[in-house]
């Protein structure tokens, strides 16, 4: 499920120093020659145990039902079960729910199917011409069309900032949340892509970090963080990020898993 924490600042201010320190522990010698060589057990050095209060690295026990959370021991798995059981959904259920759907729909990824993009453009234009104050959903549609169809990254960023600032003002004034967690995640993913395309890699990383905090399992939410790290020369961080993408993102989608494995191989 999408995270419940709403991040509304324009810059997250997240430092890469801690990430650099943890990534330095990754061995550059363990190069994988192809995506076929990648199995979840071989890349767990990039994550820590999901049990509350435990940060043990390289957790080798995975939930066999959802395949999205990892533990360092069966004891941690049992201890976390009372919390995880409310979110754990069978992998086959996800497969049946997403079969035939655009894997990048409602994502801010700038690479939706042409049919989806056409729909986005029509909806965004109708909302803009109405003259009414645009909802968060309408503003997101507008931003997606601008950077997906027109590649106007600067204008899209301004729209995303408008959404974030208006959301912040609403929360401050009457304590209501104008966007749901899925929409906040979509905004941050869109901003990450836009900043990456503009070569503003540190902000692309910050925006991706916020999106991952909202939902680390959403398809391609790690992508532009990894690409930005690679562009900045932080190759260990790029590898670590793509390992996490393979482990966390949409394990029910072979298309997503294979794409992330290819990106991991390219990062190495």
Helices and strands as residue ranges (DSSP letters): H 17-23, G 35-37, G 40-42, G 44-46, E 61-62, E 70-71, H 74-84, H 91-98, H 114-129, H 136-149, H 153-174, H 181-197, H 201-214, H 223-231, H 235-248, H 254-267
